[in-house]
Amino acid sequence: MGEERRWERSYPAGVRWDAPIATATLTDLFDDFTRRWAAKPAFEYRNRQTTYAELRAGAEAAAAGLMDLGVRPGTAVALYLPNTPLHPLAFFATLLAGGRVVHLSPLDAERELAYKLKDSGARILVTTNIGFMALLASKLRSDGLLDHLIVGDDTAFGPSAIPTTPVPEGALPFERLRERGAAGLPRQWPRTDVEDIAVLQYTGGTTGKPKGAMLTHANLSAACSIYKLWSDPQRISAPGEDRVICVLPLFHIYALTSVMLRSFVEGNQLLLRVRFDVDTTLEDIEVKKATVFPAVPTMWIALANRPDIDKRDLSSLRYAASGGAPLPVEVAERFQKLTGHRIGGGWGMTETSPAGTAMPREWTGRAGSVGLPLPGIDMQIVALDDPRRVLPPGAKGEIRIRGPNVTKGYWNAPEETAAAFVDGWLLTGDIGFMDEDGYFYLVDRKKDMIISGGFNVYPRIIEEAIYEHPAVAEVSVIGVADAYRGEAAKAFVQLKPGARPFTLEELRAFLADKLGRHELPAHLELRDQLPKTPVGKLSKKELIEEERQKMKAAAE
């Protein structure tokens, strides 16, 4: 077995792959951490701190209110929320009442919201009056998709420049829900089993309809335990002391587990932010002395491109991490050179809650690696044409994974579930390889691979090379139809402020010693901005659809 898990030989001192992984219901975890850290601040939002004891009291009152509305074990409750105190309150309230959380994205189109509500069976929705969210939710209720609409007033959390709307007529104010519940707390909360679904977490839906990954209490608590088994021997976290910037959206699995649940279990404080901007993040580090900053690559790119980043005081920052998408090597190296801070990272996905791999806190070399499989997690590389044929170190193929953190499947989607699993292993759709020491590397998404003139071309490899160009801020590469090659690479580039535009020929000349001839982009388009997902990751589906429409129009 040692040869099968060759990453164990590369583990940091004190980390054991076979260490026992604890599972529990999230309600038991909630009970434990809110008692243990009662007097400590759980989160800060608009300069107001909320203690763990206050979080507990607020969530319990809201849970009792939800039970009055008919929430019972297994009832689906949709959370249509950005990063405000309403999220942790409503999240734990739903679980305490025995329900399951259905996460909706504030950037979802109305049609997507309607689909997720119908698919999940959620007839109760909790939202805020930020922007037009409450109005859109009210329309969904008018369309017969909701029985109860609960709206929190964002102005209750203090003054802000963020625009709000009045709470719609007929909606139940969140504060009134809490008041009703506080007046009649149950003697005992409904019993929950670790194998019950805690969260229906919809995948991005880059192709076809979104799929709801069924994440159980066991999956999510196992992920927390796995992270702890990895972090504690390396002293990555300082329980009860860390101040963690939470700008990643809590409706996404990365922030939900890796940031919120982990921080709460450790008794740390979240600096809760509705959205990312460079100035606020720097203030959180320089003034509020944040110690941990988990982010996605676009945020690190924005910070690395800040003209004065090398002069800012980032001394309080103990740990910086990147996830959600591969971090370009050039960006990581530039940020370290400018600030002295190394950006740790790893790989995971919605279906893995999202534990997968991580880089050790101290490492040398391994540029571009996403790290080692975490304790209790098995990973292999299998052939693209045969998911049962395991490939040797160095060979490129599809990554498959298994572990106690991996979803049991997709909600109401037996065919998709069957297609995603082989002999108990989840097929991730990510192409990569493992080196001799057990470090994993991502090459690309299987669905993003371009077949050009019979060659497999990986957009991420092209993107990494383009990021080396000094004028490039962000880049996305997709495959487009090509009469000669079948497919060819097209690069969409956002330039750094003030940078001189360049032509396709100039770009190809720059890339000539970095890529093979078959990998050189055949098309280039400069853009003021590139599309992003709700989490801030660069998104390709809009670009692919634009190109498809262009081709369709040209054929007419």
Residue pairs with C-beta under 8 A, 6 or more apart in sequence:
2 8
2 9
5 17
5 373
5 378
5 438
6 393
6 434
6 436
6 437
6 438
7 17
7 372
7 373
7 434
7 437
7 438
7 439
8 17
8 438
9 437
9 438
10 360
10 372
10 437
10 438
10 439
11 17
11 360
11 372
12 233
12 234
12 360
12 361
12 362
13 233
14 232
14 233
14 234
15 229
15 230
15 233
15 234
15 375
16 229
16 375
17 373
17 375
17 376
18 375
18 376
19 229
19 375
19 376
21 222
21 225
21 226
21 229
21 375
21 376
21 404
22 221
22 222
22 225
23 194
23 217
23 218
23 221
23 222
23 225
23 404
24 194
24 217
24 221
25 95
25 192
25 193
25 194
25 196
25 198
25 217
25 221
26 92
26 95
26 198
26 217
26 220
26 221
26 261
27 92
27 95
27 96
27 189
27 192
27 217
29 221
29 224
29 261
29 264
29 265
30 56
30 59
30 92
30 95
30 96
30 264
33 52
33 264
33 265
33 267
34 52
34 53
34 55
34 56
35 56
36 52
36 267
37 52
37 240
37 267
38 51
38 52
38 53
38 56
39 51
39 52
39 53
40 51
40 52
40 240
40 267
40 269
41 49
41 50
41 51
41 52
41 269
42 50
42 51
42 52
42 54
42 55
42 88
42 264
42 269
42 270
43 49
43 50
43 55
43 85
43 88
43 246
43 269
43 270
43 271
43 272
44 50
44 269
44 270
44 271
44 272
44 288
45 84
45 85
45 157
45 158
45 272
46 157
46 158
46 159
46 160
47 158
48 157
48 158
49 269
50 58
50 85
52 264
52 267
55 88
55 89
55 92
57 182
58 89
58 178
59 88
59 89
59 92
59 93
59 96
60 93
60 96
60 181
60 182
60 185
61 93
61 178
61 179
61 181
61 182
61 185
62 89
62 90
62 93
62 174
62 177
62 178
62 181
63 92
63 93
63 94
63 96
63 97
63 181
63 189
64 97
64 180
64 181
64 182
64 184
64 185
64 186
65 93
65 177
65 178
65 179
65 180
65 181
66 77
66 93
66 94
66 97
66 99
66 124
66 177
66 181
67 97
67 181
67 186
67 190
68 180
68 181
68 184
69 124
69 148
69 177
70 124
71 77
71 94
71 97
71 98
71 99
71 124
72 97
72 98
72 99
72 190
73 98
73 99
73 190
73 191
73 192
73 196
74 98
74 99
74 100
74 196
74 197
75 97
75 98
75 99
75 100
75 124
76 99
76 100
76 102
76 120
76 121
76 122
76 123
76 124
76 200
77 90
77 94
77 97
77 99
77 100
77 101
77 102
77 122
77 124
77 125
77 126
78 102
78 103
78 104
78 116
78 117
78 120
78 122
78 124
78 125
78 126
79 87
79 90
79 91
79 94
79 101
79 102
79 103
79 104
79 125
79 126
79 127
79 251
80 104
80 106
80 113
80 125
80 126
80 127
80 133
80 137
81 87
81 90
81 106
81 126
81 127
81 128
81 250
81 251
82 106
82 128
82 130
82 133
82 249
82 251
82 274
82 275
83 246
83 247
83 249
83 250
83 255
83 272
83 273
83 274
83 275
84 128
84 130
84 152
84 154
84 157
84 272
84 274
85 157
85 272
86 126
86 128
86 152
86 174
87 250
87 251
88 250
88 260
88 264
89 174
90 126
90 150
90 174
91 101
91 250
94 100
94 101
95 101
95 192
95 198
96 189
97 189
97 190
98 189
98 190
98 191
98 192
100 196
100 197
100 198
100 199
100 200
101 198
101 199
101 200
102 116
102 117
102 120
102 122
102 199
102 200
102 202
102 212
103 199
103 200
103 201
103 202
103 251
103 252
103 256
104 113
104 116
104 117
104 125
104 202
104 251
105 112
105 249
105 251
105 252
105 534
106 131
106 133
106 249
106 251
106 534
107 533
107 534
108 116
108 534
110 136
110 139
110 140
112 205
112 210
113 136
113 140
114 140
114 143
114 145
115 209
115 210
116 122
116 202
116 210
116 212
117 123
117 125
117 140
117 145
117 146
118 145
119 209
119 212
119 411
119 412
120 200
120 212
120 411
123 145
123 146
123 147
123 148
124 146
124 147
124 148
124 150
125 137
125 140
125 141
125 146
125 148
125 149
125 150
126 150
126 151
126 152
126 174
127 133
127 134
127 137
127 149
127 150
127 151
127 152
128 134
128 151
128 152
128 153
128 154
129 151
129 152
129 153
129 154
129 164
129 165
129 166
129 167
130 154
130 162
130 163
130 164
130 274
131 162
131 163
131 164
131 165
132 165
134 151
134 165
134 167
134 168
134 171
135 165
135 168
137 146
137 149
137 151
137 168
137 171
138 149
138 168
138 170
138 171
140 146
140 149
141 149
141 170
141 171
148 172
149 168
149 170
149 171
149 172
150 171
150 172
150 173
150 174
150 177
151 167
151 168
151 171
151 172
151 173
151 174
152 173
152 174
152 175
153 164
153 167
153 173
153 174
153 175
154 160
154 162
154 164
155 164
156 175
162 274
167 173
192 217
193 217
194 216
194 217
194 218
194 221
195 216
195 217
195 218
196 216
196 217
197 214
197 215
197 216
197 411
198 215
198 216
198 217
198 219
198 220
199 215
199 220
199 256
200 212
200 213
200 214
200 215
200 411
201 212
201 213
201 215
201 253
201 256
201 350
202 210
202 211
202 212
202 213
203 210
203 211
203 212
203 213
203 350
203 351
204 210
204 533
205 211
206 447
206 539
206 540
206 541
207 447
207 541
211 410
211 411
211 413
211 416
212 410
212 411
212 412
212 413
213 350
213 351
213 407
213 409
213 410
213 411
214 407
214 408
214 409
214 410
214 411
215 253
215 353
215 407
216 408
218 404
219 353
219 404
219 405
219 406
219 407
219 408
220 257
220 261
220 353
220 405
222 353
222 355
222 376
222 403
222 404
222 405
223 257
223 261
223 352
223 353
223 354
223 355
223 405
224 257
224 261
224 262
224 265
226 355
226 374
226 375
226 376
226 377
226 403
226 404
226 405
227 258
227 262
227 355
227 374
228 237
228 262
228 265
228 266
229 374
229 375
229 376
230 236
230 358
230 374
230 375
231 237
234 360
234 361
234 362
235 361
236 319
236 361
237 262
237 266
237 268
237 292
237 319
238 268
238 291
238 318
239 266
239 267
239 268
240 266
240 267
240 268
241 268
241 291
242 263
242 266
242 268
242 269
242 291
242 292
242 318
243 268
243 269
243 271
243 288
243 289
243 290
243 291
243 292
244 259
244 263
244 268
244 269
244 270
244 271
244 290
244 291
244 292
244 293
244 294
245 271
245 273
245 281
245 284
245 285
245 290
245 292
245 293
245 294
245 295
246 255
246 259
246 260
246 263
246 270
246 271
246 272
246 273
247 273
247 275
247 276
247 280
247 281
247 295
247 299
248 254
248 255
248 259
248 294
248 295
248 296
248 324
248 535
248 536
249 255
249 534
249 535
250 256
250 259
250 260
251 534
252 324
252 534
252 535
253 348
253 349
253 350
253 353
253 354
254 294
254 296
254 323
254 324
254 348
254 354
254 535
255 294
255 535
257 353
257 354
257 355
258 294
258 323
258 348
258 354
259 270
259 294
260 270
263 269
263 270
264 270
268 292
271 284
271 288
271 290
273 280
273 281
273 284
276 295
276 299
276 302
276 536
278 302
278 303
278 306
281 293
281 299
281 303
282 303
282 306
282 312
284 290
285 293
285 312
285 313
285 314
285 316
285 317
286 312
286 313
286 314
286 316
289 316
290 316
290 317
291 316
291 317
291 318
291 319
292 317
292 318
292 319
292 320
292 321
293 317
293 319
293 320
293 321
294 320
294 321
294 322
294 323
295 320
295 321
295 322
295 323
296 322
296 323
296 324
296 325
296 535
296 536
296 537
297 322
297 324
297 325
297 326
297 327
297 328
297 331
297 537
297 538
298 474
298 532
298 536
298 537
298 538
299 536
300 322
300 327
300 331
300 332
300 335
300 343
301 328
301 331
301 473
301 474
303 309
303 335
304 331
304 334
304 335
304 338
305 473
305 496
305 497
306 312
309 335
309 338
309 339
310 338
310 339
312 339
314 339
314 340
314 341
317 341
319 344
319 361
320 341
320 342
320 343
320 344
321 343
321 344
321 345
321 346
322 332
322 343
322 344
322 345
323 345
323 346
323 347
323 348
323 354
324 535
324 536
324 537
325 537
325 538
326 368
326 370
326 442
326 460
327 343
327 345
328 463
328 464
328 467
329 367
329 368
329 464
329 467
330 464
330 467
330 468
331 467
332 342
332 343
332 345
333 367
335 341
335 343
336 342
336 343
344 358
344 359
344 361
345 358
345 359
345 370
345 371
346 356
346 357
346 358
346 359
346 370
346 371
346 374
347 356
347 357
347 370
347 371
347 430
347 440
347 442
348 354
348 355
348 356
348 357
349 356
349 428
349 430
350 407
351 406
351 407
351 420
351 426
351 428
352 377
352 401
352 403
352 405
352 406
352 407
352 426
353 405
353 406
353 407
355 374
355 377
355 403
355 405
356 370
356 373
356 374
356 377
356 379
356 401
357 370
357 371
357 372
357 373
357 374
357 377
357 379
357 440
358 371
358 372
358 374
359 366
359 369
359 370
359 371
359 372
360 371
360 372
366 439
368 441
368 464
369 435
369 439
369 440
369 441
370 432
370 440
370 441
370 442
371 439
371 440
372 438
372 439
372 440
373 379
373 401
373 438
373 440
376 403
376 404
376 405
377 401
377 402
377 403
377 405
378 401
378 402
378 403
378 425
379 399
379 400
379 401
379 434
379 440
380 390
380 391
380 399
380 400
380 425
380 434
381 390
381 391
381 395
381 396
381 397
381 398
381 399
381 400
381 432
381 433
381 434
382 388
382 389
382 390
382 391
382 397
382 398
382 400
382 427
383 389
383 391
383 397
383 398
384 397
384 398
384 431
384 446
387 398
387 400
387 422
387 425
387 427
388 422
388 423
391 397
391 433
393 433
393 434
393 435
393 436
394 433
394 434
394 435
394 436
395 433
396 431
396 432
396 433
396 443
397 431
397 432
397 433
398 427
398 428
398 429
398 430
398 431
398 446
399 428
399 430
399 431
399 432
399 440
399 442
400 422
400 425
400 426
400 427
400 428
401 425
401 426
401 428
402 424
402 425
402 426
406 426
407 426
409 417
409 420
409 421
410 416
410 417
410 420
419 427
420 426
420 427
421 427
429 445
429 446
429 447
430 442
430 444
430 445
430 446
431 442
431 443
431 444
431 445
431 446
431 449
431 458
432 440
432 441
432 442
432 443
433 440
433 441
433 443
434 440
434 441
435 441
442 460
443 458
443 460
443 461
444 458
444 459
444 460
444 461
448 458
448 459
448 460
448 478
448 479
448 540
449 456
449 457
449 458
449 459
449 479
450 456
450 457
450 458
450 459
450 478
450 479
450 487
450 488
450 489
451 457
451 479
451 486
451 487
452 479
452 482
452 485
452 486
452 487
452 488
452 489
452 518
453 484
453 485
453 486
453 518
454 486
455 518
457 479
457 487
457 489
457 518
457 519
459 476
459 477
459 478
459 479
459 489
460 477
461 515
461 519
462 477
462 489
462 491
462 511
462 515
462 519
462 521
463 475
463 476
463 477
463 491
465 511
465 514
465 515
466 472
466 475
466 477
466 491
466 493
466 507
466 511
466 521
467 475
468 514
469 502
469 507
469 510
470 496
470 499
471 495
471 496
471 499
471 500
471 501
471 502
472 493
472 494
472 495
472 496
472 499
473 494
473 495
473 496
473 497
473 499
474 493
474 494
474 530
474 538
475 491
475 492
475 493
475 494
475 530
476 491
476 492
476 530
476 531
476 538
476 539
476 540
476 543
477 489
477 490
477 491
477 492
477 521
478 489
478 490
478 492
478 540
478 543
478 544
478 547
479 487
479 488
479 489
479 490
480 487
480 488
480 489
480 490
480 522
480 523
480 547
480 551
481 487
481 547
481 551
482 488
482 522
485 522
488 521
488 522
488 523
489 519
489 520
489 521
489 522
489 523
490 521
490 522
490 523
490 524
490 525
490 547
491 507
491 521
491 523
491 524
491 525
492 525
492 527
492 530
492 543
493 507
493 524
493 525
493 526
493 527
494 526
494 527
494 528
494 529
494 530
495 501
495 526
501 526
502 510
503 524
504 521
504 522
504 523
504 524
507 521
507 524
508 520
508 521
511 520
511 521
512 520
530 538
530 539
530 543
531 538
531 539
531 540
531 541
531 542
531 543
532 538
532 539
533 539
